């Protein structure tokens, strides 16, 4: 089933889970240290153009950068990553103000913006570079990510294939990939894939 058609179901199921869980049982991703003015989340779920276009609309997000992570090569380029030989996935670094939006909230949005039950594929994009992945930057993020994953899995029949891995290094993608949807709204992929997905998510 195309990823876009699963969004309403995930929205209902995931937030139903959030509404019923005991808030005191979920460690906050920022609870182990004093509040910081700036934090970053690293997420991959299909083409980074789609994730970037969505996350940069959220209040509290101060910036989104497209890039590569999770692989074994140094300074990967787009063509290398697309070949599937680098082990890297297309991911985004989401810079955010934790006083305005929590890491846990970003994870909730992450489940909605892609289909976490399709292995190495999102819609028309297929390959290991499009896999669903959460890369944690510290222990608090790891705990929050694992709890969010488990909560989602209890509400879905299909297996959640999203991997949770430690962030080794984030490599920024080429400049032409940054703010791609904003700068190229009439490009074919933007019109046929990204725009409809944003509309279904309620983004104007």
C-alpha positions in Angstrom: 0.0 0.0 0.0 1.4 3.5 -0.8 2.9 5.3 2.2 0.5 8.2 1.8 -2.6 6.0 2.2 -1.4 4.7 5.6 -1.1 8.2 7.3 -4.6 8.5 8.6 -4.5 5.0 10.2 -1.1 5.7 11.8 -2.4 9.0 13.1 -5.4 7.4 14.8 -3.5 4.5 16.2 -0.4 6.3 17.4 -2.1 9.1 19.2 -4.5 6.7 20.7 -1.5 5.0 22.3 -0.1 8.3 23.4 -3.4 9.3 25.1 -3.6 6.1 27.1 0.0 5.6 28.3 1.2 6.8 31.7 3.2 10.0 31.2 5.4 9.2 34.2 6.6 6.0 32.6 8.2 7.6 29.6 11.6 9.1 30.2 12.0 12.5 28.4 14.8 12.7 25.9 15.9 15.9 27.7 15.3 14.7 31.2 18.9 13.5 31.9 20.4 17.0 31.6 19.5 20.6 31.9 17.3 22.0 29.0 19.4 23.0 26.0 18.7 25.9 23.6 19.4 23.6 20.7 19.2 19.9 20.0 19.2 17.8 16.8 17.3 14.6 15.8 18.5 12.4 12.9 15.8 10.5 11.0 15.5 8.7 7.7 12.3 7.4 6.0 12.5 7.5 2.3 13.6 10.4 0.2 15.1 13.2 2.3 13.3 15.8 0.2 10.0 14.6 1.7 11.1 14.6 5.3 12.7 18.0 5.0 9.6 19.6 3.4 7.4 18.3 6.3 9.6 18.8 9.3 10.6 22.4 8.5 6.9 23.4 8.8 6.7 22.3 12.5 6.8 25.0 15.2 9.9 24.7 17.3 12.0 23.3 14.4 14.8 25.8 13.7 16.3 24.1 10.7 16.4 20.9 8.6 19.4 19.6 6.7 19.4 16.8 4.2 22.2 14.3 4.4 23.5 10.8 4.7 24.2 8.6 7.7 24.3 5.0 8.9 26.8 3.7 6.4 30.5 2.8 6.2 32.0 5.2 3.6 33.6 8.6 4.2 32.2 11.7 2.5 29.5 9.9 0.6 28.0 11.6 -2.5 24.5 11.3 -3.9 25.3 9.0 -6.7 27.3 6.6 -4.4 24.5 6.5 -1.9 21.9 5.8 -4.6 24.0 2.8 -5.8 23.4 1.2 -2.4 27.1 0.4 -2.0 27.8 2.8 0.8 25.4 1.5 3.5 24.2 5.1 4.1 20.6 6.1 4.2 19.1 9.4 3.1 18.4 11.2 6.4 17.6 14.6 7.7 19.1 16.4 10.7 16.3 18.3 12.4 17.5 21.1 14.6 14.9 22.1 17.2 14.2 24.0 20.3 13.3 21.5 23.0 11.4 24.2 24.9 9.0 24.4 21.9 8.9 20.9 20.6 10.0 17.7 22.3 12.1 15.0 20.7 9.3 12.6 21.5 6.9 14.8 19.4 9.3 14.7 16.5 9.2 10.9 16.7 5.4 10.9 16.6 5.5 13.1 13.5 8.1 10.8 12.0 5.8 7.8 12.1 3.1 9.8 10.3 5.3 11.1 7.5 6.4 7.7 6.2 5.4 4.0 6.3 7.6 2.3 9.0 6.4 -1.2 7.9 7.9 -1.3 4.4 11.5 -2.6 4.2 13.9 -0.5 2.2 11.1 1.3 0.3 8.9 4.3 0.5 6.3 4.8 -2.2 8.2 4.9 -5.6 11.6 5.0 -3.9 13.3 1.6 -3.3 16.7 0.6 -2.0 18.5 0.4 1.3 19.2 4.1 1.1 15.5 4.7 1.6 15.2 2.5 4.7 13.4 3.7 7.9 16.0 4.6 10.5 16.3 6.5 13.7 19.9 7.5 14.7 20.2 8.5 18.3 22.8 11.1 19.4 22.7 10.3 23.2 21.3 7.8 25.7 18.1 9.8 26.3 17.3 9.8 22.6 17.9 6.0 22.4 15.5 5.4 25.3 12.9 7.7 23.8 13.2 6.1 20.4 12.9 2.5 21.7 9.8 3.4 23.7 8.2 5.1 20.8 9.0 2.2 18.5 7.5 -0.3 20.9 4.4 1.8 21.5 3.8 2.0 17.7 4.4 -1.7 17.2 1.7 -2.7 19.8 -0.8 -0.8 17.7 0.1 -2.2 14.2 -0.4 -5.7 12.8 2.5 -5.3 10.4 6.1 -5.5 11.6 7.7 -2.1 12.2 11.0 -2.4 10.3 12.5 0.9 11.5 16.0 0.4 12.9 17.4 2.3 15.9 21.1 2.9 15.7 23.8 5.1 17.3 24.7 8.1 15.2 28.3 7.7 14.1 28.5 10.7 11.8 26.1 12.8 9.7 27.3 13.9 6.3 25.5 16.9 4.7 24.2 16.3 1.2 25.1 18.4 -1.7 23.8 22.0 -1.7 21.3 21.4 -4.4 19.4 19.0 -2.2 18.9 21.5 0.6 15.4 23.2 0.7 14.6 21.2 -2.4 10.8 21.3 -2.3 10.8 25.1 -1.5 13.1 25.8 -4.4 11.6 23.4 -6.9 7.8 23.1 -6.2 7.0 22.5 -9.9 9.6 19.7 -10.4 7.9 16.4 -11.2 8.7 14.5 -8.0 7.7 17.5 -5.9 4.3 17.8 -7.6 3.5 14.1 -7.8 4.9 12.8 -4.5 5.8 15.5 -2.0 2.9 17.9 -2.5 0.2 15.2 -2.1 1.9 13.9 1.0 2.0 17.3 2.6 -1.6 17.9 1.8 -2.6 14.6 3.4 -0.7 15.6 6.5 -2.6 18.9 6.6 0.3 21.2 5.5 -0.8 24.1 3.5 
